[in-house]
């Protein structure tokens, strides 16, 4: 059982330009990645163990806590950021996070879900969150928000469903999760609030279209939550109301104003 954590965006002409301007190297398709790298391997071997710790591998008795941390914070953070940032007119992750409100949003999202992450051996989770935000902001990666938004129904299900269930069961507020989902539902209608087409690459797009359009038009996200997550979350009246509040705020004032309002309300809560 293993877990690998390293952001590697799809290569593009901007990466070739950075490589040539900073290193004098011409490469039409460079492989770009970040300095950070984490490889966690379960320490269960039956005929000796390779000495991979010499090249940075961490051997642990149980990989599960590391997977939970990565899924909820990195993968969930990517999805939370992607749809809202696209609605706000951004195309690249680092550019979006130069917006102070979006940076505050993703910081708040991580803080919101971190309350239900169990202890992870050898990891300081608050420090991990700080490092993760800096990784997202790396200006050399030029990671595309459309890449993060691909296969959204699967990603959102696997990264947010358990967080919603656990947080609401414990009575924790979930405004950042609610706004992230409201933005996802709008994205899945096929256009943003300016009428620009959203680039949907999702095998469930046809199933999500009608309930997402209903959510955006009426402010009722229950059918979309049911299709995406199942009846348990769709029947959670407090969470449905929270998502509805964000849908109506974006519909009436636009995503940036809705974001500012949510951040202010979260600070005052």
Long-range contacts (C-beta under 8 A, 24 or more apart in sequence): 1-41, 1-42, 1-44, 1-63, 2-39, 2-40, 2-41, 2-42, 2-63, 3-38, 3-39, 3-40, 3-63, 3-66, 3-67, 3-70, 4-38, 4-39, 4-40, 5-36, 5-37, 5-38, 5-39, 5-40, 5-70, 5-74, 6-33, 6-34, 6-36, 6-37, 6-38, 7-33, 7-34, 7-36, 7-135, 7-138, 7-141, 7-143, 8-32, 8-33, 8-34, 9-141, 9-142, 9-143, 9-144, 9-147, 10-144, 10-147, 12-142, 12-144, 14-142, 15-142, 18-140, 18-142, 32-140, 32-141, 32-142, 33-141, 34-135, 34-138, 34-141, 36-131, 36-135, 38-66, 40-66, 58-122, 60-121, 60-122, 65-118, 65-119, 65-120, 65-121, 66-120, 66-123, 68-117, 68-118, 68-120, 69-117, 69-120, 69-123, 69-125, 69-128, 71-158, 71-159, 72-113, 72-114, 72-116, 72-117, 72-159, 72-162, 72-163, 73-110, 73-113, 73-114, 73-117, 73-128, 73-129, 73-132, 74-132, 75-155, 75-158, 75-159, 76-109, 76-113, 76-159, 76-160, 76-163, 77-106, 77-109, 77-110, 77-132, 77-136, 78-136, 78-148, 78-155, 79-148, 79-149, 79-152, 79-155, 79-156, 79-159, 79-160, 79-180, 79-184, 80-105, 80-106, 80-109, 80-160, 80-176, 80-177, 80-180, 81-105, 81-106, 81-109, 81-136, 81-145, 81-148, 82-145, 82-148, 82-149, 82-152, 83-149, 83-152, 83-180, 83-183, 83-184, 83-186, 83-187, 84-179, 84-180, 84-183, 84-255, 84-259, 85-145, 86-145, 86-146, 86-149, 86-183, 86-187, 86-192, 86-198, 87-183, 87-186, 87-187, 87-192, 87-193, 87-250, 87-255, 88-255, 88-256, 88-259, 89-192, 89-194, 90-145, 91-144, 91-145, 91-146, 92-142, 92-143, 92-144, 92-145, 93-136, 93-137, 93-141, 93-143, 93-144, 93-145, 93-148, 94-136, 94-137, 94-138, 94-139, 94-141, 94-142, 94-143, 96-145, 97-133, 97-136, 97-137, 98-137, 101-256, 101-259, 101-260, 101-263, 102-259, 103-133, 103-137, 104-263, 105-176, 105-179, 105-259, 105-262, 105-263, 106-133, 106-136, 107-133, 108-176, 108-263, 108-266, 109-176, 109-177, 109-180, 112-167, 112-172, 112-173, 112-174, 112-175, 112-176, 112-177, 113-163, 113-167, 113-177, 115-167, 115-170, 115-172, 116-163, 116-166, 116-167, 116-170, 116-172, 146-199, 146-201, 149-187, 149-198, 149-199, 149-200, 149-201, 150-201, 150-202, 151-201, 151-202, 151-203, 152-184, 152-187, 152-188, 152-200, 152-202, 153-202, 153-203, 153-204, 153-205, 153-207, 153-208, 153-228, 154-202, 154-203, 154-204, 156-181, 156-184, 156-228, 157-228, 157-229, 161-229, 161-230, 161-233, 164-229, 164-233, 164-236, 164-239, 165-232, 165-233, 168-236, 168-238, 168-239, 173-242, 173-266, 173-269, 174-239, 174-242, 175-242, 175-246, 175-262, 175-265, 175-266, 175-269, 176-262, 176-266, 178-239, 178-242, 178-243, 178-245, 178-246, 179-246, 179-258, 179-259, 179-262, 181-221, 181-225, 181-243, 181-246, 182-215, 182-221, 182-243, 182-246, 182-247, 182-250, 183-246, 183-250, 183-255, 185-212, 185-215, 185-216, 185-221, 185-224, 185-243, 185-247, 186-212, 186-216, 186-247, 186-250, 186-255, 188-212, 189-213, 189-216, 192-255, 193-250, 193-251, 193-254, 193-255, 215-243, 215-247, 216-247, 216-251, 219-244, 219-247, 219-248, 219-251, 220-244, 221-247
